Amino acid sequence: MQHSIFSQFSGFSRFFGPAVMILVLASVLNTASAATANLYVIRGISVDETASTAATARAKAIQAGQRRAFDTLLRRLVLAPYHQELPKLDSDTITPLVASFQVANERSSAQRYLADFTFEFKRDDVRRILRAQSLPFSESVAKPLLVLPVFSADGSQNLWDEPNPWLSAWTDIIGYGVRPQAPPALRDDWAQNLLQPVIVPSGDLADIKAITAEQAVSLDKAALDAIRDIYGTSGVLVITARLRIADDGTSRLEVTRQRSGQLSQPVVETYRGDSDGEQLMHSAIFDLLGNIQENWKRQNVLDFSSESTLAVTTKVTSLPDWLTIEERVKTLAAVSATKVKELSVGQAFWYITFLGTIDQLTSSLAQNDLVLAEQDGYWTLDPAR
């Protein structure tokens, strides 16, 4: 597959946080947790409006901001092939869908108003709109995925040694917040938390000891398990890049990616652009991240036409332990109801009503560190060990 360097990635901004990478990684993990809590919160809607008075400009900004936030929410939930079918609602229809909004970085003059808005939308009301339009959507957030960016040059593979511009480009985006600045819709989309969070390793001594570039490329299971355990992620995605400069000065980035534990063939893609290799890498990463998000959404589309009830048995060590497990199940988007049949010392027998397939439920539970398994015709649900 070939890609050109798209115009929407022509502008980037850097938001440099603390230089210590471990703080960056902690921030990524916290962000993933926050995303799980409420997918219907849209952040980072930056507005800049002018009018005859500051008050009028503010009202105009709120109206424009909530429309952009609502459109961003729909794009976030709905599969990309259906974005052209998203409903275009007017402000009077969107306003009742807003549960709350917050303002940050507010500035104003006599005729101008600037601010950053956060909007929270009413989940049930938005769900009804999407279902009425028969739009497939997902509300699941995955556990973080670790990316190992390997740079191939002059016949050798490089992961930890300098220079590794491919690793640096991933760190720019995941660690330091490089984001596309145009068009506004793309900027709004990338201001949101990822449905499939991604972590880039810090490259410290523990990482270097855990895995080499050669082990990463060959998908060495022991080494991949070692680096995965360090970061506590659901898996490892090895992405190898090779940058070539043609005689006419244009750049070509060849990218190969493969995930640990999967027997599928490596996915190879080619990106083309001008001589700016760094910008081409940024464009490729945004495309790769977008594909990762869409794949996750596609696997976890809510199927309201299929609802089932499953009887499961769960080992219980204490009442707080049981309540924690029950709450983790209830928070899943695909779970519509739970009912306890029997609760005794050491065991709970209960029912879970859910949308979609058993495989989808199993995958969703795994994101909350719960294992659903069938044993001799009976289903068990217990915390992962």
KARA-V884061 format. One record per backbone hydrogen bond with DSSP energy under -0.5 kcal/mol. NH is the residue of the N-H (numbers start at 1). CO is the residue of the C=O. E is the energy in kcal/mol with one decimal. If there is no record, write none. Layout:
<<NH;CO;E> <NH;CO;E>>
This chain:
<<3;270;-2.1> <5;272;-1.0> <6;4;-0.8> <9;6;-1.4> <10;7;-1.9> <13;179;-1.1> <15;176;-1.7> <16;14;-0.6> <17;15;-0.6> <21;19;-0.6> <23;20;-1.1> <24;20;-1.1> <25;21;-2.5> <26;22;-2.0> <27;23;-2.0> <28;24;-2.0> <29;25;-2.2> <30;26;-2.4> <31;27;-2.5> <32;28;-2.1> <33;29;-2.0> <34;30;-2.5> <35;31;-2.4> <36;32;-1.7> <37;33;-1.5> <38;34;-1.4> <41;38;-0.9> <42;40;-0.6> <42;119;-3.2> <43;41;-0.5> <45;117;-2.2> <46;44;-1.1> <47;115;-2.9> <49;113;-2.6> <51;111;-2.4> <54;110;-0.7> <57;53;-2.2> <58;54;-2.4> <59;55;-2.3> <60;56;-2.3> <61;57;-2.2> <62;58;-2.5> <63;59;-2.0> <64;60;-2.4> <65;61;-3.0> <66;62;-2.5> <67;63;-1.5> <68;64;-2.3> <69;65;-2.7> <70;66;-2.3> <71;67;-2.3> <72;68;-2.3> <73;69;-2.4> <74;70;-2.2> <75;71;-2.2> <76;72;-2.1> <77;73;-2.0> <78;74;-2.7> <79;136;-1.7> <82;79;-2.0> <83;80;-2.1> <85;82;-1.6> <86;83;-1.2> <89;87;-0.8> <93;90;-0.9> <94;90;-1.9> <95;91;-2.6> <96;92;-0.6> <97;94;-1.9> <98;94;-0.5> <98;95;-1.6> <99;97;-0.5> <99;120;-3.2> <100;120;-1.5> <102;118;-2.6> <104;116;-2.2> <107;114;-3.0> <109;112;-2.4> <113;49;-2.8> <114;107;-3.2> <115;47;-1.6> <116;104;-2.9> <117;45;-2.7> <118;102;-2.0> <119;42;-2.5> <120;100;-3.0> <121;40;-2.6> <122;97;-2.7> <123;121;-0.7> <126;122;-2.4> <127;123;-2.9> <128;124;-2.0> <129;125;-1.6> <130;126;-2.4> <131;127;-2.7> <132;128;-2.3> <133;129;-1.5> <134;131;-1.1> <135;130;-2.4> <136;134;-0.5> <138;77;-2.1> <142;195;-2.9> <145;197;-2.2> <146;235;-2.3> <147;199;-2.7> <148;237;-2.6> <149;147;-0.7> <150;148;-0.9> <150;239;-1.9> <151;158;-3.0> <152;150;-0.5> <152;241;-3.0> <153;151;-0.5> <153;156;-2.2> <156;153;-1.9> <158;151;-2.1> <168;164;-2.2> <169;165;-2.1> <170;166;-1.8> <171;167;-2.4> <172;168;-2.3> <173;169;-1.6> <174;170;-3.0> <175;170;-0.5> <175;171;-1.5> <176;171;-1.8> <178;172;-2.2> <179;13;-1.2> <181;11;-2.2> <182;8;-0.8> <186;183;-0.5> <187;183;-2.0> <188;184;-2.7> <189;185;-2.2> <190;186;-2.2> <191;187;-0.6> <191;188;-0.8> <192;189;-1.3> <197;142;-0.5> <197;195;-0.6> <199;145;-2.7> <201;147;-0.8> <208;204;-2.3> <209;205;-2.2> <210;206;-1.6> <211;207;-1.8> <216;212;-2.1> <217;213;-2.5> <218;214;-2.0> <219;216;-1.3> <220;215;-2.8> <224;220;-2.7> <225;221;-2.7> <226;222;-1.9> <227;223;-2.2> <228;224;-2.2> <229;225;-2.3> <230;226;-1.3> <231;227;-1.2> <232;228;-1.5> <233;228;-1.3> <234;144;-2.7> <237;146;-3.3> <238;236;-0.6> <238;258;-2.5> <239;148;-2.2> <239;237;-0.6> <240;238;-0.5> <240;256;-3.1> <241;150;-2.5> <242;254;-2.1> <244;252;-2.9> <246;244;-0.6> <246;250;-2.9> <249;246;-1.9> <251;273;-1.9> <251;274;-0.6> <252;244;-2.7> <253;271;-3.2> <254;242;-2.9> <254;252;-0.6> <255;253;-0.6> <255;269;-3.2> <256;240;-2.9> <257;267;-2.4> <258;238;-1.9> <260;236;-3.0> <262;259;-1.4> <267;257;-2.6> <268;266;-0.5> <269;255;-2.8> <270;1;-3.4> <271;253;-2.6> <272;3;-3.1> <273;251;-2.0> <277;275;-1.4> <280;276;-1.9> <281;277;-2.3> <282;278;-2.3> <283;279;-2.4> <284;280;-2.4> <285;281;-2.5> <286;282;-2.3> <287;283;-2.0> <288;284;-2.7> <289;285;-3.1> <290;286;-2.2> <291;287;-2.1> <292;288;-2.2> <293;289;-2.3> <294;290;-2.3> <295;291;-2.5> <296;292;-1.8> <297;293;-2.5> <298;294;-2.7> <299;295;-1.7> <300;296;-0.9> <300;297;-1.0> <301;298;-0.8> <302;137;-2.8> <303;301;-0.5> <304;302;-0.9> <306;303;-1.3> <308;354;-2.6> <310;352;-2.9> <312;310;-0.5> <312;350;-2.9> <313;379;-1.9> <314;348;-2.7> <316;346;-1.3> <322;318;-2.2> <323;319;-2.6> <324;320;-2.0> <325;321;-1.9> <326;322;-2.7> <327;323;-2.2> <328;324;-2.1> <329;325;-1.7> <330;326;-2.2> <331;327;-1.6> <332;329;-1.4> <335;332;-1.1> <336;334;-0.6> <336;353;-2.1> <337;353;-1.5> <339;351;-2.2> <341;339;-0.5> <341;349;-2.2> <342;349;-2.4> <344;347;-2.8> <347;344;-1.4> <348;314;-2.4> <349;342;-3.2> <350;312;-2.4> <350;348;-0.5> <351;339;-3.2> <352;310;-2.6> <353;337;-2.9> <354;308;-2.9> <354;352;-0.5> <355;334;-2.6> <356;303;-0.9> <356;306;-2.2> <361;357;-2.2> <362;358;-3.0> <363;359;-2.3> <364;360;-2.5> <365;361;-2.7> <366;362;-1.9> <367;363;-1.2> <368;364;-0.6> <368;365;-1.2> <369;366;-1.7> <370;365;-2.0> <371;382;-3.4> <372;370;-0.6> <373;371;-0.5> <373;380;-2.5> <375;378;-3.8> <378;375;-1.7> <379;311;-0.6> <380;373;-3.0> <381;313;-2.3> <382;371;-1.9> <384;369;-2.6>>
